[in-house]
Amino acid sequence: MISMLKRLWKEQEGQGMTEYGLIIALIAVLLTATLIAFKDKIAAVFNDMKFAP
């Protein structure tokens, strides 16, 4: 069991995509949290915009 875990830990194939997926997921979570935190200010910016007729 331990030898299998060591072998899987050393194996490099397929790790690149997993790491990219984790980075993208982290960015998505941070972006969502930022948008939720500033939702009132963002809404105010868009509500204050005046569009020319």
C-alpha positions in Angstrom: 0.0 0.0 0.0 2.7 2.5 0.9 4.8 1.6 -2.1 1.7 2.3 -4.3 1.2 5.7 -2.7 4.9 6.5 -3.2 4.7 5.6 -6.8 1.6 7.6 -7.4 3.2 10.6 -5.6 6.3 10.4 -7.9 4.3 9.9 -11.1 4.2 13.1 -13.1 1.7 12.2 -15.8 -1.6 14.0 -15.6 -0.6 16.4 -12.9 -0.5 19.4 -15.2 -4.1 19.4 -16.0 -5.1 18.8 -12.4 -3.0 21.8 -11.3 -4.5 24.0 -14.0 -8.0 22.9 -12.9 -7.3 23.7 -9.3 -5.9 27.1 -10.2 -9.0 27.9 -12.3 -11.3 26.7 -9.5 -9.5 29.0 -7.0 -9.7 32.0 -9.4 -13.5 31.3 -9.8 -14.0 31.1 -6.1 -12.1 34.4 -5.5 -13.9 36.1 -8.3 -17.3 35.0 -7.0 -16.4 36.1 -3.4 -15.2 39.5 -4.7 -18.4 40.0 -6.7 -20.6 39.1 -3.8 -18.6 41.4 -1.5 -18.9 44.4 -3.8 -22.3 43.7 -5.3 -23.9 46.9 -4.0 -21.1 49.1 -5.2 -21.1 47.4 -8.6 -24.9 47.8 -8.9 -24.6 51.5 -8.0 -22.1 52.1 -10.7 -24.3 50.6 -13.4 -27.4 52.3 -12.0 -25.7 55.7 -12.0 -24.8 55.4 -15.7 -26.8 57.5 -18.0 -27.2 56.3 -21.5 -27.6 58.8 -24.3 -31.0 58.5 -26.1 
